[in-house]
């Protein structure tokens, strides 16, 4: 459980660091792509951790 919380925390920190910069520069397409990639990375990372318990 702790691993999942650490992964989520890392992804939130990365997103909170990059998203405002992209939003300020009005790079909407890059923000959309970045958001999708962060979501996919988060989902895959959590899936790997969950599958390691099985």
Secondary structure by P-SEA (a helix, b strand, c coil): caaaaaaaaaaaaaaaacaaaaaaacaaaaaaaaaaaaaaaaaaaaaaaaaaac
